[in-house]
Amino acid sequence: MQVLHAVSMGAGVLPNETELPDGDLMYMRAQFERVVGSRDSETYYMMNPDGNNGPELSVFFVRI
């Protein structure tokens, strides 16, 4: 993981090498801040590498 730390942000698609019907695998690499709201919720904020204070993307997980 230390090798990947030098890359600030990236996204891409890994081609499907098998016969599985799920298709290609998409990935996103960035610096995320994790915030736990409660036992049933957490948020990941993708931080802007330019030093601006605002997040670029927010992903919320809530257990129902």
Predicted model as a PDB file, atoms N, CA, C, CB and O in Angstrom, pLDDT in the B-factor column:
MODEL        1                                                                  
ATOM      1  N   MET A   1       0.811  -1.199   0.000  1.00 49.00           N  
ATOM      2  CA  MET A   1       0.000   0.000   0.000  1.00 49.00           C  
ATOM      3  C   MET A   1       0.858   1.270   0.000  1.00 49.00           C  
ATOM      4  CB  MET A   1      -0.925  -0.005   1.200  1.00 49.00           C  
ATOM      5  O   MET A   1       0.407   2.310  -0.480  1.00 49.00           O  
ATOM      6  N   GLN A   2       2.063   1.207   0.519  1.00 54.00           N  
ATOM      7  CA  GLN A   2       2.922   2.384   0.512  1.00 54.00           C  
ATOM      8  C   GLN A   2       3.299   2.788  -0.905  1.00 54.00           C  
ATOM      9  CB  GLN A   2       4.176   2.126   1.329  1.00 54.00           C  
ATOM     10  O   GLN A   2       3.534   3.967  -1.166  1.00 54.00           O  
ATOM     11  N   VAL A   3       3.359   1.834  -1.818  1.00 52.00           N  
ATOM     12  CA  VAL A   3       3.688   2.142  -3.210  1.00 52.00           C  
ATOM     13  C   VAL A   3       2.579   2.983  -3.840  1.00 52.00           C  
ATOM     14  CB  VAL A   3       3.905   0.842  -4.021  1.00 52.00           C  
ATOM     15  O   VAL A   3       2.856   3.892  -4.622  1.00 52.00           O  
ATOM     16  N   LEU A   4       1.332   2.684  -3.504  1.00 51.00           N  
ATOM     17  CA  LEU A   4       0.205   3.415  -4.071  1.00 51.00           C  
ATOM     18  C   LEU A   4       0.026   4.791  -3.449  1.00 51.00           C  
ATOM     19  CB  LEU A   4      -1.057   2.618  -3.902  1.00 51.00           C  
ATOM     20  O   LEU A   4      -0.694   5.622  -4.004  1.00 51.00           O  
ATOM     21  N   HIS A   5       0.659   5.053  -2.315  1.00 53.00           N  
ATOM     22  CA  HIS A   5       0.477   6.325  -1.620  1.00 53.00           C  
ATOM     23  C   HIS A   5       0.946   7.515  -2.454  1.00 53.00           C  
ATOM     24  CB  HIS A   5       1.218   6.303  -0.300  1.00 53.00           C  
ATOM     25  O   HIS A   5       0.437   8.620  -2.269  1.00 53.00           O  
ATOM     26  N   ALA A   6       1.892   7.324  -3.356  1.00 57.00           N  
ATOM     27  CA  ALA A   6       2.411   8.426  -4.166  1.00 57.00           C  
ATOM     28  C   ALA A   6       1.403   8.901  -5.204  1.00 57.00           C  
ATOM     29  CB  ALA A   6       3.693   8.006  -4.855  1.00 57.00           C  
ATOM     30  O   ALA A   6       1.520  10.027  -5.687  1.00 57.00           O  
ATOM     31  N   VAL A   7       0.433   8.095  -5.560  1.00 56.00           N  
ATOM     32  CA  VAL A   7      -0.581   8.475  -6.541  1.00 56.00           C  
ATOM     33  C   VAL A   7      -1.707   9.180  -5.803  1.00 56.00           C  
ATOM     34  CB  VAL A   7      -1.114   7.230  -7.331  1.00 56.00           C  
ATOM     35  O   VAL A   7      -2.279   8.625  -4.865  1.00 56.00           O  
ATOM     36  N   SER A   8      -2.030  10.405  -6.223  1.00 64.00           N  
ATOM     37  CA  SER A   8      -3.046  11.162  -5.487  1.00 64.00           C  
ATOM     38  C   SER A   8      -4.462  10.711  -5.817  1.00 64.00           C  
ATOM     39  CB  SER A   8      -2.906  12.640  -5.781  1.00 64.00           C  
ATOM     40  O   SER A   8      -5.269  10.516  -4.908  1.00 64.00           O  
ATOM     41  N   MET A   9      -4.779  10.543  -7.085  1.00 73.00           N  
ATOM     42  CA  MET A   9      -6.126  10.132  -7.469  1.00 73.00           C  
ATOM     43  C   MET A   9      -6.052   9.333  -8.760  1.00 73.00           C  
ATOM     44  CB  MET A   9      -7.061  11.360  -7.633  1.00 73.00           C  
ATOM     45  O   MET A   9      -5.142   9.524  -9.566  1.00 73.00           O  
ATOM     46  N   GLY A  10      -7.004   8.447  -8.950  1.00 76.00           N  
ATOM     47  CA  GLY A  10      -7.074   7.699 -10.189  1.00 76.00           C  
ATOM     48  C   GLY A  10      -8.327   6.846 -10.238  1.00 76.00           C  
ATOM     49  O   GLY A  10      -8.880   6.478  -9.201  1.00 76.00           O  
ATOM     50  N   ALA A  11      -8.762   6.539 -11.426  1.00 79.00           N  
ATOM     51  CA  ALA A  11      -9.907   5.663 -11.633  1.00 79.00           C  
ATOM     52  C   ALA A  11      -9.688   4.918 -12.938  1.00 79.00           C  
ATOM     53  CB  ALA A  11     -11.253   6.465 -11.653  1.00 79.00           C  
ATOM     54  O   ALA A  11      -8.975   5.387 -13.825  1.00 79.00           O  
ATOM     55  N   GLY A  12     -10.304   3.763 -13.041  1.00 82.00           N  
ATOM     56  CA  GLY A  12     -10.120   2.989 -14.254  1.00 82.00           C  
ATOM     57  C   GLY A  12     -10.980   1.756 -14.279  1.00 82.00           C  
ATOM     58  O   GLY A  12     -11.836   1.556 -13.416  1.00 82.00           O  
ATOM     59  N   VAL A  13     -10.746   0.931 -15.277  1.00 83.00           N  
ATOM     60  CA  VAL A  13     -11.503  -0.299 -15.471  1.00 83.00           C  
ATOM     61  C   VAL A  13     -10.511  -1.429 -15.721  1.00 83.00           C  
ATOM     62  CB  VAL A  13     -12.522  -0.165 -16.654  1.00 83.00           C  
ATOM     63  O   VAL A  13      -9.623  -1.315 -16.565  1.00 83.00           O  
ATOM     64  N   LEU A  14     -10.676  -2.520 -14.975  1.00 79.00           N  
ATOM     65  CA  LEU A  14      -9.887  -3.719 -15.211  1.00 79.00           C  
ATOM     66  C   LEU A  14     -10.726  -4.659 -16.062  1.00 79.00           C  
ATOM     67  CB  LEU A  14      -9.450  -4.398 -13.865  1.00 79.00           C  
ATOM     68  O   LEU A  14     -11.861  -4.962 -15.692  1.00 79.00           O  
ATOM     69  N   PRO A  15     -10.209  -5.125 -17.182  1.00 78.00           N  
ATOM     70  CA  PRO A  15     -11.007  -5.987 -18.053  1.00 78.00           C  
ATOM     71  C   PRO A  15     -11.308  -7.328 -17.398  1.00 78.00           C  
ATOM     72  CB  PRO A  15     -10.287  -6.210 -19.373  1.00 78.00           C  
ATOM     73  O   PRO A  15     -10.536  -7.826 -16.578  1.00 78.00           O  
ATOM     74  N   ASN A  16     -12.445  -7.902 -17.776  1.00 76.00           N  
ATOM     75  CA  ASN A  16     -12.879  -9.196 -17.266  1.00 76.00           C  
ATOM     76  C   ASN A  16     -12.073 -10.282 -17.966  1.00 76.00           C  
ATOM     77  CB  ASN A  16     -14.412  -9.407 -17.480  1.00 76.00           C  
ATOM     78  O   ASN A  16     -12.244 -10.503 -19.165  1.00 76.00           O  
ATOM     79  N   GLU A  17     -11.200 -10.958 -17.233  1.00 73.00           N  
ATOM     80  CA  GLU A  17     -10.339 -11.999 -17.797  1.00 73.00           C  
ATOM     81  C   GLU A  17     -10.991 -13.374 -17.758  1.00 73.00           C  
ATOM     82  CB  GLU A  17      -9.020 -12.042 -17.053  1.00 73.00           C  
ATOM     83  O   GLU A  17     -10.441 -14.334 -18.297  1.00 73.00           O  
ATOM     84  N   THR A  18     -12.153 -13.480 -17.129  1.00 73.00           N  
ATOM     85  CA  THR A  18     -12.820 -14.777 -16.981  1.00 73.00           C  
ATOM     86  C   THR A  18     -14.112 -14.772 -17.785  1.00 73.00           C  
ATOM     87  CB  THR A  18     -13.107 -15.092 -15.485  1.00 73.00           C  
ATOM     88  O   THR A  18     -14.451 -13.781 -18.433  1.00 73.00           O  
ATOM     89  N   GLU A  19     -14.810 -15.857 -17.736  1.00 69.00           N  
ATOM     90  CA  GLU A  19     -16.092 -15.981 -18.440  1.00 69.00           C  
ATOM     91  C   GLU A  19     -17.278 -15.584 -17.565  1.00 69.00           C  
ATOM     92  CB  GLU A  19     -16.278 -17.406 -18.929  1.00 69.00           C  
ATOM     93  O   GLU A  19     -18.424 -15.871 -17.911  1.00 69.00           O  
ATOM     94  N   LEU A  20     -17.018 -14.935 -16.451  1.00 65.00           N  
ATOM     95  CA  LEU A  20     -18.096 -14.531 -15.561  1.00 65.00           C  
ATOM     96  C   LEU A  20     -18.951 -13.454 -16.224  1.00 65.00           C  
ATOM     97  CB  LEU A  20     -17.531 -14.024 -14.221  1.00 65.00           C  
ATOM     98  O   LEU A  20     -18.411 -12.595 -16.922  1.00 65.00           O  
ATOM     99  N   PRO A  21     -20.263 -13.475 -16.027  1.00 70.00           N  
ATOM    100  CA  PRO A  21     -21.145 -12.505 -16.697  1.00 70.00           C  
ATOM    101  C   PRO A  21     -21.182 -11.133 -16.041  1.00 70.00           C  
ATOM    102  CB  PRO A  21     -22.532 -13.047 -16.747  1.00 70.00           C  
ATOM    103  O   PRO A  21     -21.916 -10.259 -16.501  1.00 70.00           O  
ATOM    104  N   ASP A  22     -20.411 -10.918 -14.979  1.00 71.00           N  
ATOM    105  CA  ASP A  22     -20.495  -9.654 -14.248  1.00 71.00           C  
ATOM    106  C   ASP A  22     -19.876  -8.487 -14.991  1.00 71.00           C  
ATOM    107  CB  ASP A  22     -19.833  -9.794 -12.918  1.00 71.00           C  
ATOM    108  O   ASP A  22     -20.194  -7.337 -14.689  1.00 71.00           O  
ATOM    109  N   GLY A  23     -19.015  -8.742 -15.939  1.00 73.00           N  
ATOM    110  CA  GLY A  23     -18.407  -7.658 -16.704  1.00 73.00           C  
ATOM    111  C   GLY A  23     -17.098  -7.198 -16.110  1.00 73.00           C  
ATOM    112  O   GLY A  23     -16.465  -7.923 -15.343  1.00 73.00           O  
ATOM    113  N   ASP A  24     -16.690  -5.988 -16.465  1.00 78.00           N  
ATOM    114  CA  ASP A  24     -15.415  -5.433 -16.045  1.00 78.00           C  
ATOM    115  C   ASP A  24     -15.496  -4.912 -14.608  1.00 78.00           C  
ATOM    116  CB  ASP A  24     -14.985  -4.311 -16.996  1.00 78.00           C  
ATOM    117  O   ASP A  24     -16.583  -4.682 -14.077  1.00 78.00           O  
ATOM    118  N   LEU A  25     -14.332  -4.734 -13.996  1.00 78.00           N  
ATOM    119  CA  LEU A  25     -14.241  -4.234 -12.635  1.00 78.00           C  
ATOM    120  C   LEU A  25     -13.781  -2.784 -12.670  1.00 78.00           C  
ATOM    121  CB  LEU A  25     -13.279  -5.101 -11.785  1.00 78.00           C  
ATOM    122  O   LEU A  25     -12.693  -2.489 -13.165  1.00 78.00           O  
ATOM    123  N   MET A  26     -14.605  -1.876 -12.147  1.00 80.00           N  
ATOM    124  CA  MET A  26     -14.222  -0.468 -12.062  1.00 80.00           C  
ATOM    125  C   MET A  26     -13.611  -0.209 -10.691  1.00 80.00           C  
ATOM    126  CB  MET A  26     -15.449   0.468 -12.312  1.00 80.00           C  
ATOM    127  O   MET A  26     -14.032  -0.803  -9.699  1.00 80.00           O  
ATOM    128  N   TYR A  27     -12.608   0.685 -10.631  1.00 80.00           N  
ATOM    129  CA  TYR A  27     -11.975   1.007  -9.361  1.00 80.00           C  
ATOM    130  C   TYR A  27     -11.713   2.501  -9.265  1.00 80.00           C  
ATOM    131  CB  TYR A  27     -10.669   0.224  -9.193  1.00 80.00           C  
ATOM    132  O   TYR A  27     -11.648   3.205 -10.274  1.00 80.00           O  
ATOM    133  N   MET A  28     -11.563   2.976  -8.018  1.00 79.00           N  
ATOM    134  CA  MET A  28     -11.232   4.369  -7.754  1.00 79.00           C  
ATOM    135  C   MET A  28     -10.178   4.384  -6.649  1.00 79.00           C  
ATOM    136  CB  MET A  28     -12.508   5.203  -7.349  1.00 79.00           C  
ATOM    137  O   MET A  28     -10.323   3.707  -5.631  1.00 79.00           O  
ATOM    138  N   ARG A  29      -9.128   5.155  -6.858  1.00 79.00           N  
ATOM    139  CA  ARG A  29      -8.033   5.252  -5.891  1.00 79.00           C  
ATOM    140  C   ARG A  29      -7.896   6.720  -5.508  1.00 79.00           C  
ATOM    141  CB  ARG A  29      -6.680   4.680  -6.479  1.00 79.00           C  
ATOM    142  O   ARG A  29      -7.745   7.583  -6.373  1.00 79.00           O  
ATOM    143  N   ALA A  30      -7.949   6.997  -4.218  1.00 80.00           N  
ATOM    144  CA  ALA A  30      -7.846   8.374  -3.733  1.00 80.00           C  
ATOM    145  C   ALA A  30      -7.619   8.344  -2.225  1.00 80.00           C  
ATOM    146  CB  ALA A  30      -9.128   9.199  -4.088  1.00 80.00           C  
ATOM    147  O   ALA A  30      -7.597   7.279  -1.609  1.00 80.00           O  
ATOM    148  N   GLN A  31      -7.453   9.511  -1.650  1.00 79.00           N  
ATOM    149  CA  GLN A  31      -7.360   9.632  -0.195  1.00 79.00           C  
ATOM    150  C   GLN A  31      -8.761   9.855   0.350  1.00 79.00           C  
ATOM    151  CB  GLN A  31      -6.399  10.798   0.227  1.00 79.00           C  
ATOM    152  O   GLN A  31      -9.439  10.804  -0.044  1.00 79.00           O  
ATOM    153  N   PHE A  32      -9.196   8.990   1.247  1.00 82.00           N  
ATOM    154  CA  PHE A  32     -10.524   9.082   1.834  1.00 82.00           C  
ATOM    155  C   PHE A  32     -10.412   9.341   3.332  1.00 82.00           C  
ATOM    156  CB  PHE A  32     -11.330   7.798   1.564  1.00 82.00           C  
ATOM    157  O   PHE A  32      -9.515   8.825   3.999  1.00 82.00           O  
ATOM    158  N   GLU A  33     -11.330  10.142   3.846  1.00 85.00           N  
ATOM    159  CA  GLU A  33     -11.485  10.314   5.289  1.00 85.00           C  
ATOM    160  C   GLU A  33     -12.729   9.545   5.703  1.00 85.00           C  
ATOM    161  CB  GLU A  33     -11.590  11.837   5.690  1.00 85.00           C  
ATOM    162  O   GLU A  33     -13.794   9.696   5.104  1.00 85.00           O  
ATOM    163  N   ARG A  34     -12.588   8.718   6.733  1.00 89.00           N  
ATOM    164  CA  ARG A  34     -13.711   7.909   7.223  1.00 89.00           C  
ATOM    165  C   ARG A  34     -14.288   8.575   8.461  1.00 89.00           C  
ATOM    166  CB  ARG A  34     -13.264   6.443   7.539  1.00 89.00           C  
ATOM    167  O   ARG A  34     -13.558   8.923   9.389  1.00 89.00           O  
ATOM    168  N   VAL A  35     -15.623   8.750   8.469  1.00 91.00           N  
ATOM    169  CA  VAL A  35     -16.324   9.330   9.603  1.00 91.00           C  
ATOM    170  C   VAL A  35     -17.411   8.357  10.012  1.00 91.00           C  
ATOM    171  CB  VAL A  35     -16.916  10.737   9.262  1.00 91.00           C  
ATOM    172  O   VAL A  35     -18.280   8.018   9.210  1.00 91.00           O  
ATOM    173  N   VAL A  36     -17.367   7.904  11.268  1.00 92.00           N  
ATOM    174  CA  VAL A  36     -18.377   6.992  11.793  1.00 92.00           C  
ATOM    175  C   VAL A  36     -19.410   7.827  12.529  1.00 92.00           C  
ATOM    176  CB  VAL A  36     -17.745   5.906  12.734  1.00 92.00           C  
ATOM    177  O   VAL A  36     -19.101   8.483  13.524  1.00 92.00           O  
ATOM    178  N   GLY A  37     -20.654   7.798  12.025  1.00 88.00           N  
ATOM    179  CA  GLY A  37     -21.719   8.559  12.652  1.00 88.00           C  
ATOM    180  C   GLY A  37     -22.338   7.830  13.820  1.00 88.00           C  
ATOM    181  O   GLY A  37     -22.641   8.434  14.849  1.00 88.00           O  
ATOM    182  N   SER A  38     -22.527   6.541  13.667  1.00 90.00           N  
ATOM    183  CA  SER A  38     -23.073   5.686  14.725  1.00 90.00           C  
ATOM    184  C   SER A  38     -22.689   4.251  14.398  1.00 90.00           C  
ATOM    185  CB  SER A  38     -24.639   5.843  14.855  1.00 90.00           C  
ATOM    186  O   SER A  38     -21.909   4.001  13.479  1.00 90.00           O  
ATOM    187  N   ARG A  39     -23.235   3.324  15.147  1.00 90.00           N  
ATOM    188  CA  ARG A  39     -22.953   1.918  14.899  1.00 90.00           C  
ATOM    189  C   ARG A  39     -23.500   1.473  13.551  1.00 90.00           C  
ATOM    190  CB  ARG A  39     -23.539   1.059  16.009  1.00 90.00           C  
ATOM    191  O   ARG A  39     -23.006   0.508  12.968  1.00 90.00           O  
ATOM    192  N   ASP A  40     -24.519   2.171  13.050  1.00 92.00           N  
ATOM    193  CA  ASP A  40     -25.204   1.786  11.823  1.00 92.00           C  
ATOM    194  C   ASP A  40     -24.921   2.696  10.634  1.00 92.00           C  
ATOM    195  CB  ASP A  40     -26.662   1.752  12.069  1.00 92.00           C  
ATOM    196  O   ASP A  40     -25.546   2.536   9.586  1.00 92.00           O  
ATOM    197  N   SER A  41     -24.004   3.638  10.765  1.00 93.00           N  
ATOM    198  CA  SER A  41     -23.745   4.526   9.636  1.00 93.00           C  
ATOM    199  C   SER A  41     -22.287   4.973   9.625  1.00 93.00           C  
ATOM    200  CB  SER A  41     -24.675   5.746   9.686  1.00 93.00           C  
ATOM    201  O   SER A  41     -21.667   5.175  10.669  1.00 93.00           O  
ATOM    202  N   GLU A  42     -21.763   5.120   8.417  1.00 93.00           N  
ATOM    203  CA  GLU A  42     -20.435   5.685   8.243  1.00 93.00           C  
ATOM    204  C   GLU A  42     -20.363   6.366   6.889  1.00 93.00           C  
ATOM    205  CB  GLU A  42     -19.342   4.597   8.373  1.00 93.00           C  
ATOM    206  O   GLU A  42     -21.128   6.050   5.978  1.00 93.00           O  
ATOM    207  N   THR A  43     -19.441   7.298   6.768  1.00 91.00           N  
ATOM    208  CA  THR A  43     -19.283   8.094   5.568  1.00 91.00           C  
ATOM    209  C   THR A  43     -17.818   8.113   5.163  1.00 91.00           C  
ATOM    210  CB  THR A  43     -19.810   9.524   5.784  1.00 91.00           C  
ATOM    211  O   THR A  43     -16.930   8.179   6.013  1.00 91.00           O  
ATOM    212  N   TYR A  44     -17.575   8.054   3.868  1.00 88.00           N  
ATOM    213  CA  TYR A  44     -16.225   8.197   3.320  1.00 88.00           C  
ATOM    214  C   TYR A  44     -16.205   9.442   2.439  1.00 88.00           C  
ATOM    215  CB  TYR A  44     -15.792   6.919   2.508  1.00 88.00           C  
ATOM    216  O   TYR A  44     -16.988   9.557   1.496  1.00 88.00           O  
ATOM    217  N   TYR A  45     -15.311  10.367   2.751  1.00 87.00           N  
ATOM    218  CA  TYR A  45     -15.154  11.597   1.982  1.00 87.00           C  
ATOM    219  C   TYR A  45     -13.867  11.495   1.167  1.00 87.00           C  
ATOM    220  CB  TYR A  45     -15.133  12.854   2.917  1.00 87.00           C  
ATOM    221  O   TYR A  45     -12.787  11.338   1.737  1.00 87.00           O  
ATOM    222  N   MET A  46     -13.970  11.582  -0.165  1.00 83.00           N  
ATOM    223  CA  MET A  46     -12.784  11.617  -1.008  1.00 83.00           C  
ATOM    224  C   MET A  46     -12.265  13.052  -0.994  1.00 83.00           C  
ATOM    225  CB  MET A  46     -13.096  11.125  -2.477  1.00 83.00           C  
ATOM    226  O   MET A  46     -12.954  13.974  -1.432  1.00 83.00           O  
ATOM    227  N   MET A  47     -11.047  13.232  -0.487  1.00 79.00           N  
ATOM    228  CA  MET A  47     -10.508  14.570  -0.296  1.00 79.00           C  
ATOM    229  C   MET A  47      -9.814  15.061  -1.557  1.00 79.00           C  
ATOM    230  CB  MET A  47      -9.540  14.590   0.880  1.00 79.00           C  
ATOM    231  O   MET A  47      -9.208  14.281  -2.292  1.00 79.00           O  
ATOM    232  N   ASN A  48      -9.908  16.344  -1.793  1.00 75.00           N  
ATOM    233  CA  ASN A  48      -9.292  16.997  -2.942  1.00 75.00           C  
ATOM    234  C   ASN A  48      -7.784  17.069  -2.728  1.00 75.00           C  
ATOM    235  CB  ASN A  48      -9.887  18.413  -3.162  1.00 75.00           C  
ATOM    236  O   ASN A  48      -7.348  17.618  -1.717  1.00 75.00           O  
ATOM    237  N   PRO A  49      -6.972  16.538  -3.640  1.00 70.00           N  
ATOM    238  CA  PRO A  49      -5.511  16.569  -3.444  1.00 70.00           C  
ATOM    239  C   PRO A  49      -4.880  17.936  -3.646  1.00 70.00           C  
ATOM    240  CB  PRO A  49      -4.862  15.603  -4.377  1.00 70.00           C  
ATOM    241  O   PRO A  49      -3.703  18.113  -3.331  1.00 70.00           O  
ATOM    242  N   ASP A  50      -5.628  18.914  -4.163  1.00 71.00           N  
ATOM    243  CA  ASP A  50      -5.084  20.244  -4.419  1.00 71.00           C  
ATOM    244  C   ASP A  50      -4.967  21.090  -3.159  1.00 71.00           C  
ATOM    245  CB  ASP A  50      -5.939  20.959  -5.424  1.00 71.00           C  
ATOM    246  O   ASP A  50      -4.446  22.204  -3.208  1.00 71.00           O  
ATOM    247  N   GLY A  51      -5.443  20.579  -2.039  1.00 66.00           N  
ATOM    248  CA  GLY A  51      -5.351  21.335  -0.800  1.00 66.00           C  
ATOM    249  C   GLY A  51      -6.607  22.122  -0.476  1.00 66.00           C  
ATOM    250  O   GLY A  51      -6.693  22.713   0.601  1.00 66.00           O  
ATOM    251  N   ASN A  52      -7.582  22.150  -1.371  1.00 69.00           N  
ATOM    252  CA  ASN A  52      -8.849  22.801  -1.047  1.00 69.00           C  
ATOM    253  C   ASN A  52      -9.538  21.989   0.031  1.00 69.00           C  
ATOM    254  CB  ASN A  52      -9.758  22.942  -2.307  1.00 69.00           C  
ATOM    255  O   ASN A  52      -9.385  20.769   0.080  1.00 69.00           O  
ATOM    256  N   ASN A  53     -10.284  22.639   0.885  1.00 69.00           N  
ATOM    257  CA  ASN A  53     -10.849  21.968   2.047  1.00 69.00           C  
ATOM    258  C   ASN A  53     -12.086  21.135   1.747  1.00 69.00           C  
ATOM    259  CB  ASN A  53     -11.183  22.973   3.079  1.00 69.00           C  
ATOM    260  O   ASN A  53     -12.489  20.332   2.589  1.00 69.00           O  
ATOM    261  N   GLY A  54     -12.693  21.291   0.600  1.00 69.00           N  
ATOM    262  CA  GLY A  54     -13.925  20.574   0.307  1.00 69.00           C  
ATOM    263  C   GLY A  54     -13.686  19.187  -0.250  1.00 69.00           C  
ATOM    264  O   GLY A  54     -12.716  18.960  -0.973  1.00 69.00           O  
ATOM    265  N   PRO A  55     -14.581  18.247   0.089  1.00 70.00           N  
ATOM    266  CA  PRO A  55     -14.453  16.901  -0.480  1.00 70.00           C  
ATOM    267  C   PRO A  55     -14.917  16.865  -1.924  1.00 70.00           C  
ATOM    268  CB  PRO A  55     -15.250  15.895   0.343  1.00 70.00           C  
ATOM    269  O   PRO A  55     -15.787  17.642  -2.318  1.00 70.00           O  
ATOM    270  N   GLU A  56     -14.348  15.974  -2.712  1.00 78.00           N  
ATOM    271  CA  GLU A  56     -14.723  15.786  -4.109  1.00 78.00           C  
ATOM    272  C   GLU A  56     -15.926  14.861  -4.241  1.00 78.00           C  
ATOM    273  CB  GLU A  56     -13.547  15.229  -4.901  1.00 78.00           C  
ATOM    274  O   GLU A  56     -16.747  15.026  -5.143  1.00 78.00           O  
ATOM    275  N   LEU A  57     -16.029  13.882  -3.334  1.00 82.00           N  
ATOM    276  CA  LEU A  57     -17.071  12.871  -3.414  1.00 82.00           C  
ATOM    277  C   LEU A  57     -17.372  12.381  -2.011  1.00 82.00           C  
ATOM    278  CB  LEU A  57     -16.652  11.697  -4.338  1.00 82.00           C  
ATOM    279  O   LEU A  57     -16.461  12.243  -1.195  1.00 82.00           O  
ATOM    280  N   SER A  58     -18.638  12.116  -1.720  1.00 87.00           N  
ATOM    281  CA  SER A  58     -19.038  11.564  -0.429  1.00 87.00           C  
ATOM    282  C   SER A  58     -19.827  10.293  -0.672  1.00 87.00           C  
ATOM    283  CB  SER A  58     -19.874  12.588   0.392  1.00 87.00           C  
ATOM    284  O   SER A  58     -20.711  10.251  -1.527  1.00 87.00           O  
ATOM    285  N   VAL A  59     -19.496   9.245   0.096  1.00 88.00           N  
ATOM    286  CA  VAL A  59     -20.205   7.970   0.007  1.00 88.00           C  
ATOM    287  C   VAL A  59     -20.735   7.657   1.393  1.00 88.00           C  
ATOM    288  CB  VAL A  59     -19.275   6.815  -0.529  1.00 88.00           C  
ATOM    289  O   VAL A  59     -19.967   7.591   2.353  1.00 88.00           O  
ATOM    290  N   PHE A  60     -22.049   7.462   1.505  1.00 91.00           N  
ATOM    291  CA  PHE A  60     -22.710   7.203   2.780  1.00 91.00           C  
ATOM    292  C   PHE A  60     -23.170   5.749   2.832  1.00 91.00           C  
ATOM    293  CB  PHE A  60     -23.908   8.166   2.987  1.00 91.00           C  
ATOM    294  O   PHE A  60     -23.756   5.245   1.874  1.00 91.00           O  
ATOM    295  N   PHE A  61     -22.905   5.080   3.950  1.00 92.00           N  
ATOM    296  CA  PHE A  61     -23.404   3.738   4.191  1.00 92.00           C  
ATOM    297  C   PHE A  61     -24.294   3.767   5.431  1.00 92.00           C  
ATOM    298  CB  PHE A  61     -22.232   2.724   4.362  1.00 92.00           C  
ATOM    299  O   PHE A  61     -23.873   4.219   6.495  1.00 92.00           O  
ATOM    300  N   VAL A  62     -25.530   3.281   5.286  1.00 93.00           N  
ATOM    301  CA  VAL A  62     -26.471   3.226   6.392  1.00 93.00           C  
ATOM    302  C   VAL A  62     -27.055   1.831   6.465  1.00 93.00           C  
ATOM    303  CB  VAL A  62     -27.586   4.286   6.236  1.00 93.00           C  
ATOM    304  O   VAL A  62     -27.573   1.316   5.474  1.00 93.00           O  
ATOM    305  N   ARG A  63     -26.974   1.215   7.642  1.00 89.00           N  
ATOM    306  CA  ARG A  63     -27.575  -0.107   7.834  1.00 89.00           C  
ATOM    307  C   ARG A  63     -29.055   0.073   8.177  1.00 89.00           C  
ATOM    308  CB  ARG A  63     -26.832  -0.911   8.960  1.00 89.00           C  
ATOM    309  O   ARG A  63     -29.418   0.846   9.064  1.00 89.00           O  
ATOM    310  N   ILE A  64     -29.887  -0.657   7.453  1.00 89.00           N  
ATOM    311  CA  ILE A  64     -31.342  -0.556   7.665  1.00 89.00           C  
ATOM    312  C   ILE A  64     -31.827  -1.753   8.432  1.00 89.00           C  
ATOM    313  CB  ILE A  64     -32.099  -0.442   6.327  1.00 89.00           C  
ATOM    314  O   ILE A  64     -33.019  -1.863   8.715  1.00 89.00           O  
TER     315      ILE A  64                                                      
ENDMDL                                                                          
END                                                                             
